[in-house]
Amino acid sequence: MHWPWLLTATLLLSAGASAQLSDATKQLARDIFRELIQINTTDSMGDNTAAARAVEKRLLTAGFAREDVKVLVPEGRPTKGNLVVRLHGAEESQLKPILLLGHLDVVEAKREDWTTNPFEFVEKGGYFYGRGTEDMKDFDAVMITTFLRFKQEGYTPSRDLILALTSDEEGGTANGVDWLLKNHRALVDAAFVLNGDAGGVTTDNGKAIDVGVAATEKLYADFQLTVTNPGGHSSRPTPDNAIYRLAEALGRLADSPFPFELNPITRVYFGKIAAHESPRNAADMKAILLNPPHAEAIRRISSDPRYNSLLHTTCVATRLNAGHANNALPQTAQAVVNCRILPGHSPEEIRQSLVKKLADPKVTVGYVDGATNTVLDHAPDKPGLAPSAPTPEVLKPLEQVADSLWPGAGIVPDMETGASDSKYTMAAGMPSFGVGEIAIERNDHRLHGKDERIRVDSFYQAVDFFDRYLRALTSVH
């Protein structure tokens, strides 16, 4: 046996799928994608267990043994099921498994906001529309399709492959990865994790300019800002109105960004993508890498939300709630501020920073504990894990496969700004990397937004990519 990254490009490609997917494979992937989109898996009204059962049925029908396919449901949470399936590798292998990770849940979507039904799978104009088409039922369908193809072809990888599709990555109080690690660790224990919820291919006018592999990520934290007031009759307004006070505090927050900061991953990221930027952006990206960095370049680059999120901890108001009657002064005004925290900093550190930025003792800042849905006066002190560069075992076959599909784009290690379930697997001692290589136009990201969509050809290309990549990673020769 020798490692896959030592193979020649010819052997690598012959081990993988053909460049042109068969009609049968496309139909299978599309059917799975459609089925997942049309099962509502929001926290409020959805049923993750139903989605897990639908996948379970396909796997069992394809010949996976019952003992290798498990739908695991936390006690008292009947709609929060998680699916774990194992594809056995070579019997003589001493290698620990690889865990493939994805989430089944999606964020809320209101029908009145969309031009299509968010829970109907719609194909039009070269795109697939529906809630979860970008985040992340697209790559769930890719990974499921790959497992089914491997089973159908009798492919035996060099080590066990485990696929876990879980609940409540987007919110809720029953996070599946956290629960599996605490209650069924043996089922998901692995040498490392490939997370389909991060990474991605960035295109500009359809041309791939980089293939991202997520090597670190921000921490997620919600904070609740509260102002209370005795209130009174609305005919006698006062300048101490709770809504005004909260609004002024939020204005101060908007005008007070967190400090500029680079880490080893984002430093490499900006160094590589500068080659695909405008001359002005390229010069600024090089200038922020200097020691000391150029302040004006930081300001200009930070004006782009994509890059601002990589250079700073960000905190933004996402929800407001105030008042109890139209003819009464509000007795309570509240806002939820969502923060994405750079590695090396803790939620409590950021909570204390918010107190200083808001600069008003009458605005209290509490931490929203997502596991219990309660508001606490203190946040966790543990900082986000330090960045970890992709290992050659993960990176070399990825580079070779990516070069065959997206020539010239190049692999770019990056930081996931949205956070993912990798925070649980990394904390459990399993190196985790985002390899969800779906090609999306750089200015057309619609995840969590209205009319979420991905290109049809991007979806099928991802099916081809993941099949090739897993084979390159696990071929026995």
N, C-alpha and C positions, 0 to 999 in steps of 0.2 A: 504494500500500500504506500502511496505517496500523496502529498497534499495537493488539492485541486489547483492552487494558484501556480504550481510548477508546470501545469499542462500548457501545451501550445494553444494558440488561439483556435487552431483548426479542431483540435480535440475538444476544446471547450464548447465550441458551437455545435459539434456533432453530438455532444452529450446532452444538449438542451433541446428545447422545442425549435421547430423550424421558424424562420422569420415570418412566415405566413401562417397564421393560425387557421385551423380547419373551421369550416362552417359549424360543425358539431360542437367544437370547443367554444366558439363565439356564442352559440345559442345557449349552451350550458351556463356560461358565465353570465350572460344577460338574464337568463331565467332566475338564477340565484339572486342577482342584483335586484331585479324587479320584485321578487318575493320579499326580500329584506326591506326595501323601501316602503312597501305597502303594508308592513306590520308596524303600527305606531309604537315606538319605544321611548316616548318622552317620559319624564319623571311623573308628570301630573296625571296622564291618562293612558300611558302606554303599558306594554307587557313584554318585557325582555325575555321572560320564560317562553312565551309563544314563539319568539324569534329563535331562541335556542332549540326548541323542539322541532321547528321546521328544518334547521340545519341537521339536527340529530337524525331525522327521518331520511334525509338525503345520504348521510354517511352510512347508515345501517343498510339502506337499499344498495349502496355501492359495494357492500361486502365487508365493512369494518366490523370487527367483533364487538358484541355488546359490552364486554368488559373494558374495551378501549374507548368507548364513547359514553361520556357522563354528562348529564345535566344536573347541576348542583344548585339547590335553592336554599338560601338562608332561612332559618326557622322564623315563621311569622311574616315573611316577605315573599308571598307567592308569585309576584310579578317580577322579581329581581333575580331570575335564574341566570346561571353561567354555564357555558358549554366548554368541556375539555376533551380533546380527542388526541390519541397517540398513534402515530405511524411508526411501527417498529423498524429499527435499522438492522444492520448486519449482526448476526448472533455473536460473532467473535469480538465485536467492538467493545473497547474499554472506555470509549469517549462518553462524557455526560451528554444528555440531550441538548437540543436547541429549542428554546421556547419562542413561538410566534404569537404575538399579542395583538389583539384588536378589541374594540368595544362595540357593543350592539346598540347602546342607547344613543339618542340624539337630543339636541336642544329643542325647546319649545318652538312651535311655528303656528302662526295664526292664518287661517284661510283667507281672511279679508286683506291681509298684507301681500299676498302672492297673486301672480297672474295665473298660476296653475294651482291645483290642489297639492299641498306639500306632501301628502301621504298617498299620492298617486304617481306611479312611475311614468313619466312622459318623455318621449323622444321627439325632438323637433329641432330643425335648423342645425343638425350636426351635434346636438348636445343631449345628454340625459338630465332631466330636471327631477327634483324631489328632495325632501329633507333627508340628509345623510348621503347625498350623492358625492359630496366632497369630504364630509366628516361624519363617519368614515366607512359607511356601508359599501363604498366602492372597493376599498382594499379588503374589507371582510370577504366580499364576493371573490376577489382575486385569490385570497389565501384558501378559501374553501374549494374553489375550482382547482387549484394546484393539488390539494390533498386528494381530491376525487380523481384527477388525472393520474397521479402517482399510483393510486390503488388500482385503477383500471389497467394500467400498463404493467403492474407488478414491479414497479421500481422500488429497490431496497436501498435506502440511504446508508451512509457510513455510520450513522448514529441515529437514535430515536429523534423524531420530530414531534413536538407537542404544540397543538394549536389551542389557545384559550381565547374565547369570545365572551366578554364580560359586561356587567351592568355598571351603571352610575359613574362612568368616567366624567360625564358632563355635569354632574351634580347629583343631589340626592344623598341619602344616608346609608346606602348599601353598596359601597364600592366593591366590585367583584374581585379585583386583583388583591386588594388589601385583605378581603375575607378569605380568598383561596390560600394566600400565603400564611394566614393565621390558623386556618382550619384544615387545609388539605395540601400542605407544603409538598409532600412527596409527589403529588400529581403534576406539579408545575415546576419542580426543582430542575434547574438547567445550568449549563456552563455559561451561557449568555443568552440575551434576549434580542430578538428582532421585532421591533414595534412598528406596525403598519400605520400608526397614528402620527408619525413624524417623518421628516425627510420630504422629498419631492423634487420634481424636475421643473425648473423655471423656464418658461419660453417667452420670447419676444417676437411678436408677429409670426408665431408658429415655430420659430427656430429655437431649439434648446440651447440655453446659455450656461446652465450649471445643473448638476445632479447633486442634490443635497443629501447628506447623511447626518442625522441629528446625533451629536455626541455629548451634549449637555442640555439642560433646560432650566427655565425659571421655576421658582416656587409660586404656587397659587395661594392667595389669601384674600378673604373678604372681611371688610370692616364696616361696622354700623356707626354712623354719626348721628347723634341725637341731641336735640335742643328742646327743653321743656319750658313752659310759661304758664302763668295762671290763666291766660286767655282773657275773655271778656266779650262784650258786645261789639260787633263789627262796625257799629256807628261811631265808636270811639277808638280809632286806630292809634297805635303807639309805635314809636321807632324800635321798640324791643320785640317786634313781631318775630315769632320763632322761625317762620319761613324766611324772612329777610335775613335774619342772623345766620341761618344755615346757608343761604345762598351766598352771602358775603364770604363765609368760610370756604365754600367750594370754589369761589372765585380766586381766593388766595392760593388754594391748592393748585388750580389750573395755571397760575402764574409762577409757580415755584417748582420747577422740575427737579428730579433727583439727579445726583452727580453723574457725570460721564464716567464710564468704566469699561475697560476691555479685559477679556480673559484669554487664555491661550487659544481657545476655539474661535472666538469672534475676531481675534487678531489675524488668524489664518484666513478666515472667511473674507474679511474686507480686503486682505492682500490679494486674494484670488479673483474676487468678482470685479475688482477695479478694471480689469482688462475688458470687461463687457459693458462698461458704463460710458456716459458722455465724458468728454474731456474735463468738464468742470467737476463732475462727480468723482471721476478717477483721481484728479489732483487732490480733491478734498479727502478722499479715502486714504491716499498715501500720507496726507498731512496729519490725519488723526493717529497714524501709527508711529509718528515721530516721538522723540522723548526730549522735551515735553511736547504733547500734541498741540496742534494749532487751534486756538480757541474759536476763531471765526469759521474754520472748517467744521468743527464740531457743531456749531450753531446751524450751518447750512445743511449738513447731513442729517441732523436731528429734526429738521423741518419735514422730512419724509417719514411718515408713520412706520413704514417697513423697517427703516434703519434706526429710527428713534427707539424702537422696542428692543433692539439689540445693544444699544449703547447705554440705556438707562433702566433702572427700576421704574415701572410706570404704575400710576394709581389714577383711576378714573371713576367718576360717579356713574353708576349704571341704573340705579332705581331710586325713586323718591316717593315718600308717603307723608302726608301732612294734613292736619285739620280734621274736624269732626262734623262741621255743619257750614253751609254757605253763609250764614249770618252770624258766625262766631269767630273770634280770633283763635288761631290754632293754639292748642295747649301742648301739642307735640309735633315736631317736624323731624323726619328721619331721612337719611340717605344711605344707600349701600355704595361703598367705594371698593372697587375690585382692583387688587394689586397683583402685578406679576414681578416677582422679586429676583434680582440677579443672584447667581450662585455666590455663596459665601456670606449671605446676609439672612437674618432670621425674621420671621413675621413680627416678633416683639420689637426688634430694632426698627422695623418700618412703622409699627404702631406708634412708637415714641416719636418718630420723625413726623408722622401725621399730626400729632398733638402740637408739635412746634410749628409746623407749616400753617395749621388752621388758626393758631394764635388767638384762641378765645376759650377761656376757662369754662364758659357755659356750653361749649360743644364737647360732649363726651365721645370718646372713641373706643368702641368695644370690638372684640374679635369674634367673628361668626364661626363657630365650630361646625363644620359641615357634617361631621359624623353624628352629632346630636341635635343639630339645628338650634343651638342655643347661643346666646351672646355672652361672652366672658370679658372680664376687665383686664385680662392678661392673655397674650398670644404665645405660641410656642417659641422657645429660645433657640431651638436647633436650626442652624443655617442650612441652606441648600448645599448639596454635595458638590465637591470640586469637579470641574470638567475632566473627562477622561477621553483621550483620543481613541478612535477606532483601531482595533488590533489588526495586524496584517491578515490574520485568518478571516476576518470579516471584510476587510477593505480590498485585498488583492482581487478576489473573484468579482467583487462588485465593480471595480474599475474595468475589468476586462469585459464584463457583460454590458455595462453602461456604454463603453466605447463602441460596442457593436450596434447598439440601438440609437445612441445619441452622440455620434462622432464629433469630437472636438469640444464637447461641453465640459468634460472634466468633473471629477468628484470634488465637492466642496464640503468639508465638515462644517456644521453650523449648530447654532443654539436654537432649540425649540422655545419660542417666545410664549406660546399658549399653554405650556405645561401639558403633561400626559401622565398615564399610569406608569411610565418608566420610573417615576419617583419612588414607587413602592418596590419595584424589582431591584433598582439600584441600592436602595436602603437595605434590601435583603441580601446584598452581596453578589448580585448577578449583574455584570456589565450589560448595559442596555443601549441599543442603537436604533435610531429611526431610519427605516428603509422603505417608506411608503412612496415609491417612485411613480406618482401620477403626474403627468405633464400638464401644467396649468399656466395660462398666460399671466405674466407678472402683475397685471393690473385687473385681473378678473377673479380674485379670490372672493367667494361668496359664502364660505362656511360660517354658520351661525346667522346668516343674513337671509334676506328675501330672495326668492327665485334661485336657490342654490342649484348649481349645475356643474357638470364636467363634460369635456368633449368626448364624443363617442370613440374616436380613434385613440384618445389618451387611455380610456379604460381598457380597450383590447390590447394596447401596447403594454400596459401594466401587467395584464395576464401573461403575456409573452415574457416580459422581464422577470417576473417572480419565479416562473417555472425554470427559466434558464439559471437564475441566480441560485436557487436552492439546489439544483443539480450540480452546479459548479462548486458549491460549498460542501456538498455531501457525497460526491461521486466516489466510488471505490474502484481503484485501478491496480 
